[in-house]
Amino acid sequence: MEILSSYNIIIIASIVIILSFFFSALSQKTNIPSVLMLIVLGIGMKLGLDAMELGEINFFPILEVLGIVGLIMIVLEAALDLELKREKLWPILNAMAIALIGLLLSTWVAALILHQYIEGMSMQAAWIYATPLSILSSAIIIPSVTSLNEEKKEFHIYESTFSDIMGIMLFYFLAGQVEHTEHSSGFVGFLGNLGLTIAISVIASYLLVFVFQKIRGHVKLFLLISVLLLLYALGKKMHLSSLIIILIFGLVIGNMQLFFKGKLSK
């Protein structure tokens, strides 16, 4: 179809990106999270495609790749925002506990409602659908707390960051139990998988920092993103918790003085 020619796709994609920047500027003035404007834009685009009888076109392969990249960027940005300092230990643990309790309770309540009122939905499926609804997204929270004092703002940033990370981990854990039931060994297997993932993540993070500090040039950022995408994809192929790799790498980069001491500080 003519509307799906290469040039038209480039034009549409460029307009969406430009609009997202306008939404960011508008968000700073109105305190309306830009992600809500993007959701409305997406709904409008879907209605427009349906009106032009293009709603049956399968955009899922493209959206899946973009979704994976966006997911990696969300977790990486969240990890970079976490400062691991001794004086921040209690606020971090407090925010983590509240985020975890709030996530589990709200997911449980939402799952009960979905299981009760949607005919044929199993409790396991209800938990999967309820998890995204229960996440306190940092994309919503952070733009909304700019007017609060520093202490409250910091707490909400930590809480939403942990809610992002733990919510995504919970979703993929639940989905993994459904997709790989025959390979899954339950919660104990999940803990073993988590331990192996953390060990690989720490080793990979130190190796990446060592390699990338030797690289000079402006292409370093794109190379780094490519390596992170590769690690994520390989981790998924090995049935590891790939998001942990991104999370730990972000923590290492964001807290260099903590992870690189002595001879490594050079």
Secondary structure, DSSP 4 states (H G I P E B T S, - for coil): -GGGSHHHHHHHHHHHHHHHHHHHHHHHHH---HHHHHHHHHHHHHHHHHHTT-TTS--HHHHHHHHHHHHHHHHHHHHHT----GGGHHHHHHHHHHHHHHHHHHHHHHHHHHHHHSTT--HHHHHHHHHHHH---HHHHHHH-TTS-HHHHHHHHHHHHHHHHHHHHHHHHHHHHHHTTTT--HHHHHHHHHHHHHHHHHHHHHHHHHHHTT--STTHHHHHHHHHHHHHHHHHHTT--HHHHHHHHHHHHHTHHHH--GGGG-
